[in-house]
Amino acid sequence: MRVFVIAGEPSGDRLGQAVMTGLRALCPGVTFDGIGGPLMTREGLVSRFPMDELSVMGLAEILPKYRALKRRIAETAEAVIATAPDILLTIDSPDFCLRVARRVKAARPIRCVHYVAPTVWAWRPGRAAKMARHIDHVLALFPFEPPYMQAAGMDCDFVGHPVVADPQASPAEAQAFRAAHGMGDAPLILALPGSRQGEVTRLASRFGAALAQVAQHHPDARVVLPMAAPVARLVRRLTADWPVMPLLLDPAAPDAATTKRAAFRAADVALAASGTVSLELAAAGTPMVIAYDMGWISRQIISRMLLVDTVTLVNLVSDTRVVPEFIGARCRPGPIADAICATLAAPQAQSAALALTMQRLGQGDAPPGLRAARAILARLPASLC
């Protein structure tokens, strides 16, 4: 079996590696072609061009590279059409991947599988119908997504979220982290203001002000901030005048990954930007408060288009609303600080929802990459393997 696979971002590279591993385990003769990053390269992919060329976000970043991206879309589609693989597997990055799939479908009846369903349950539901014109099969990360894709006319399988396969720190490692930094039993707050420049710039001062108010009630509280590599320098600058000085975890340190896991497990509560990080916290069993804001124009547009009453993934997956969230105009230091203090006082209020979230995302089942591979193969002729 021949698979042409495309990933455009580090998260997609991770998903790609896992599904490639799964496909090779189930179909040893499989071969891969396409575009991917270092993780997919380890599985034997020779990327046709560097994946980094596709890792652009936001209008300001895309516009200068628009012509180059259009060329890469055409070039990639032509390669798929010319090689006629059994499967075109596109992973996330819909602005690039779905344009390639559209061109391919217009030229050849190649089966197209897209990994990661669009968030039509949250906003812009019309995306599913547009996608169904050139996508045959969707692999979903969340258990509530298949009905949306199936209603639009596509096959869809829930294959589990990659967070369930992430390694977690042990209680002993969490205690060692506290001991190494002289924290003892002091309240430990994890600050996670995001991994993109815009969100860190908007949130850092509000996070700092909220933590200052928390410190008035918990003067012995300690704050730990694991920095994301793309914004490490910015985080250092924007937290330099925080009233409560955080312990900044360097993403370039040799033991950065294990230290971050230990910090997640050791924390009593986290103050985090909205996003997948809420699932990472759920996996670590760490209760949280979510806060997020965006530019004024984006806030006005998205607030009118949003179809759900919460954006926190833990709340959505567990079908509860136990995680406090402060989004848009509600993202203010005072209410955020009150929620942190309330969570410190009663962390067990979130425990059941965190555990249920992980169960519903596939914890204890086969690894998501293997489940994805099984789902792909189940809809293909057995003769291909």
C-alpha positions in Angstrom: 0.0 0.0 0.0 1.2 3.5 -0.9 0.3 6.5 1.3 1.0 10.1 0.4 0.9 12.0 3.7 1.0 15.7 4.4 1.5 17.5 7.7 2.1 21.2 8.0 2.8 21.9 11.7 4.6 20.2 14.6 1.3 18.9 16.1 0.6 17.4 12.7 4.1 15.9 12.5 3.4 14.2 15.8 0.1 12.8 14.6 1.7 11.7 11.4 4.5 9.8 13.1 1.9 7.9 15.3 -0.3 6.9 12.4 2.7 5.9 10.2 3.9 3.7 13.0 0.4 2.2 13.3 0.1 1.6 9.6 3.5 -0.1 9.4 2.6 -2.4 12.3 -0.6 -3.5 10.6 0.6 -3.3 7.0 4.3 -4.0 6.9 4.6 -3.4 3.2 3.3 0.2 3.3 5.4 3.0 1.8 5.2 6.7 2.4 5.6 9.8 0.3 4.8 13.4 1.1 5.6 16.3 3.4 6.4 16.1 7.1 8.7 17.1 9.9 11.4 15.4 11.9 9.2 12.9 13.7 7.7 11.6 10.4 11.2 11.5 9.0 12.2 9.1 11.7 9.4 6.8 10.4 11.0 6.8 6.9 9.4 9.7 5.2 11.6 11.7 2.8 9.8 15.1 2.9 9.5 16.7 -0.6 10.2 20.1 1.0 10.7 21.4 4.6 7.5 21.3 6.6 8.4 24.6 8.1 7.3 26.3 4.9 3.7 25.5 5.8 3.9 26.5 9.5 2.5 30.0 9.1 -0.5 31.4 11.0 -2.4 34.6 10.8 -3.0 37.1 8.0 0.1 39.1 8.6 2.3 36.0 8.3 0.5 34.4 5.4 0.3 37.4 3.0 4.0 37.7 2.4 4.2 34.0 1.7 0.9 33.6 -0.2 2.5 33.1 -3.7 5.0 30.6 -2.4 2.2 28.7 -0.6 0.1 28.6 -3.7 3.0 27.2 -5.6 3.5 24.5 -3.0 -0.2 23.6 -3.1 0.0 23.1 -6.9 3.3 21.3 -6.7 2.0 18.9 -4.0 -1.3 18.2 -5.7 0.6 17.4 -9.0 2.9 15.0 -7.1 -0.1 13.2 -5.6 -1.8 13.0 -9.0 1.4 11.8 -10.7 2.2 9.1 -8.2 -1.5 7.9 -7.7 -1.2 6.6 -4.1 -3.8 4.3 -2.6 -4.5 7.0 0.1 -3.9 10.7 0.4 -3.7 11.3 4.2 -3.8 15.0 5.1 -3.2 16.0 8.7 -4.7 19.2 10.1 -3.4 22.5 8.4 -6.7 22.8 6.5 -5.8 25.9 4.6 -3.1 23.9 2.8 -4.2 20.3 3.0 -7.8 20.7 1.9 -6.7 22.8 -1.1 -4.4 20.0 -2.1 -7.2 17.5 -1.7 -9.6 19.5 -3.8 -7.1 19.6 -6.7 -6.4 15.9 -6.4 -10.1 14.9 -6.3 -10.8 17.0 -9.4 -8.2 15.0 -11.3 -8.3 11.5 -9.9 -10.6 9.3 -7.7 -7.9 8.9 -5.0 -9.3 8.2 -1.5 -8.7 11.2 0.7 -8.5 10.9 4.5 -8.2 14.0 6.7 -6.9 13.6 10.3 -8.5 16.1 12.7 -12.0 17.1 12.2 -12.8 20.9 11.8 -14.4 22.4 14.9 -17.8 22.8 13.2 -19.4 22.1 16.6 -18.0 25.4 17.8 -18.3 27.7 14.8 -18.6 27.8 11.0 -20.6 24.6 10.6 -20.7 25.0 6.9 -17.1 23.9 6.7 -18.2 20.2 7.0 -20.3 20.4 3.8 -17.5 22.1 1.8 -14.9 19.6 3.1 -17.2 16.6 2.1 -16.8 17.6 -1.6 -13.2 16.2 -1.6 -12.7 14.3 1.6 -13.9 10.7 2.0 -13.0 9.9 5.5 -12.2 11.9 8.7 -10.3 10.8 11.7 -11.6 12.6 14.8 -9.9 13.5 18.0 -13.1 14.0 20.0 -15.9 11.5 20.6 -18.7 14.0 19.8 -17.4 14.8 16.3 -18.3 11.9 14.1 -22.0 12.7 13.8 -21.2 16.2 12.4 -18.9 14.7 9.8 -21.3 11.9 8.9 -24.2 14.3 8.5 -22.2 16.1 5.9 -21.6 12.8 4.0 -18.2 11.7 5.1 -17.1 8.5 6.9 -15.7 9.5 10.3 -14.1 7.5 13.1 -13.2 8.7 16.6 -9.6 7.5 17.1 -8.7 9.0 20.4 -6.7 12.1 21.4 -2.9 12.0 21.4 -2.8 13.5 24.9 -3.8 10.1 26.3 -0.5 8.6 25.1 1.6 11.3 26.7 3.9 10.2 29.5 3.0 11.6 32.9 5.2 12.4 35.9 4.9 10.2 39.0 4.1 11.5 42.5 7.7 11.0 43.4 8.9 13.1 40.5 6.4 15.8 41.5 7.7 15.8 45.0 11.3 15.9 43.8 10.5 19.0 41.7 9.1 20.8 44.7 12.1 19.8 46.8 14.6 20.9 44.2 13.1 24.4 44.2 12.5 24.7 47.9 8.7 24.8 47.6 7.8 22.4 50.4 4.0 22.3 50.7 3.4 25.9 49.6 0.5 26.4 47.1 2.0 25.9 43.6 0.3 27.8 40.7 1.2 26.9 37.1 1.0 29.9 34.8 0.5 29.1 31.1 -0.1 32.3 29.1 0.2 30.6 25.7 2.7 29.7 23.0 2.1 32.5 20.4 3.3 36.0 20.5 -0.1 37.7 20.3 -1.7 35.7 23.1 1.2 36.1 25.4 1.3 39.8 24.8 -2.4 40.1 25.6 -2.5 37.8 28.6 0.8 38.3 30.5 -0.1 41.5 32.3 -3.5 40.2 33.3 -2.1 36.9 34.5 0.5 38.8 36.6 -2.1 41.1 38.1 -4.4 38.1 38.9 -1.5 36.2 40.6 -0.7 39.3 42.6 -4.2 39.3 44.0 -4.0 35.6 44.8 -0.7 36.3 46.7 -2.6 38.6 49.0 -4.6 35.6 50.2 -1.8 33.1 49.9 1.5 35.0 50.6 3.5 31.7 50.5 2.3 30.8 47.0 4.8 30.0 44.3 4.3 30.4 40.6 6.0 28.2 37.9 5.8 29.1 34.2 7.0 26.5 31.6 8.0 28.7 28.7 7.2 27.7 25.1 10.2 28.0 22.9 8.8 30.4 20.3 8.0 33.0 23.0 10.6 32.4 25.6 12.3 35.7 25.2 9.0 37.6 25.2 7.9 35.8 28.3 11.1 36.7 30.2 10.5 40.4 29.3 6.8 40.5 30.1 7.1 38.7 33.4 10.1 40.7 34.7 7.9 43.1 36.6 5.3 40.6 37.9 4.6 41.2 41.6 5.0 37.5 42.1 8.2 36.4 40.4 7.6 33.1 38.6 10.1 30.3 38.3 10.6 30.2 34.5 11.3 26.8 33.0 13.7 27.0 30.1 12.4 25.0 27.1 16.0 24.6 25.8 17.2 22.8 28.9 18.2 19.2 28.3 15.6 17.9 30.8 12.9 20.4 29.7 10.2 17.8 28.9 10.6 15.8 32.1 10.8 19.0 34.2 7.6 20.4 32.6 5.8 17.1 33.3 6.9 17.2 36.9 5.7 20.8 37.3 2.3 19.9 35.8 1.9 17.1 38.3 3.2 19.1 41.3 1.0 22.1 40.7 -2.1 22.7 42.9 -3.9 24.7 40.2 -3.1 26.2 36.8 -4.0 29.5 35.2 -3.9 28.7 31.5 -4.7 30.2 28.1 -7.6 28.4 26.3 -6.5 25.5 24.1 -5.2 22.0 24.1 -3.2 22.7 27.3 -6.4 22.1 29.3 -6.3 18.5 28.1 -2.6 18.2 29.1 -3.6 19.5 32.6 -6.4 17.0 32.7 -4.0 14.2 31.9 -1.8 15.4 34.8 -4.8 15.6 37.1 -4.2 19.3 37.7 -7.3 21.6 38.3 -7.4 24.8 36.3 -8.8 28.2 35.6 -8.9 29.2 31.9 -8.5 32.8 30.7 -8.2 34.1 27.2 -8.6 37.2 25.1 -8.1 38.3 21.5 -8.0 41.4 19.4 -11.1 43.6 19.5 -12.2 42.8 16.0 -11.6 39.1 16.3 -13.5 39.1 19.6 -16.6 40.8 18.0 -16.6 38.4 15.1 -16.0 35.1 17.0 -18.4 36.0 19.8 -21.2 36.3 17.2 -20.3 33.0 15.4 -19.7 30.8 18.5 -22.1 27.9 18.8 -21.1 26.7 22.3 -21.4 28.2 25.7 -17.8 27.2 26.8 -14.5 27.0 24.9 -12.7 24.9 27.5 -12.1 21.4 26.1 -12.4 19.7 29.5 -15.9 21.2 29.9 -16.9 20.1 26.4 -15.6 16.6 26.6 -16.8 15.9 30.1 -20.2 17.6 29.4 -19.8 19.7 32.5 -18.9 23.3 33.2 -16.8 22.8 36.3 -13.6 24.6 34.9 -14.0 28.3 35.4 -13.3 30.3 32.2 -12.8 34.0 31.6 -13.0 34.7 27.9 -12.9 38.1 26.0 -14.3 40.9 28.0 -14.5 38.7 31.1 -10.8 38.2 31.1 -10.1 40.4 34.1 -7.6 40.0 37.0 -10.1 40.2 39.8 -12.5 37.5 38.8 -9.6 35.3 37.6 -7.9 35.6 41.0 -11.2 34.8 42.8 -11.5 31.6 40.8 -7.9 30.6 41.5 -8.5 31.0 45.2 -11.7 29.0 45.0 -10.0 26.2 43.1 -7.2 26.1 45.6 -9.8 25.8 48.4 -11.7 23.0 46.7 -9.6 21.3 44.0 -11.6 18.1 44.2 -14.5 19.9 42.5 -12.8 19.3 39.2 -11.4 15.8 39.8 -14.3 13.7 38.4 -14.5 15.9 35.2 -10.7 15.6 34.6 -10.9 11.8 34.9 -14.0 11.5 32.7 -12.3 13.7 30.1 -9.4 11.4 29.8 -11.6 8.3 29.8 -13.7 9.7 26.9 -10.6 10.7 25.0 -9.4 7.1 24.9 -7.3 6.6 28.0 -6.8 2.9 28.5 -7.6 2.0 24.9 -5.1 1.3 22.1 -2.8 4.2 21.2 -4.5 6.8 19.0 -2.0 6.3 16.2 -2.8 2.6 16.0 -6.6 3.3 16.2 -6.2 5.8 13.3 -4.3 3.2 11.3 -7.0 0.6 12.0 -9.8 3.0 10.9 -8.0 3.8 7.7 -7.4 0.1 6.8 -11.0 -0.9 7.8 -12.4 1.1 4.9 -9.9 -0.2 2.3 -9.8 -3.5 0.3 -8.0 -6.1 2.3 -5.9 -6.9 -0.7 -3.9 -3.6 -0.3 -2.2 -5.2 2.7 
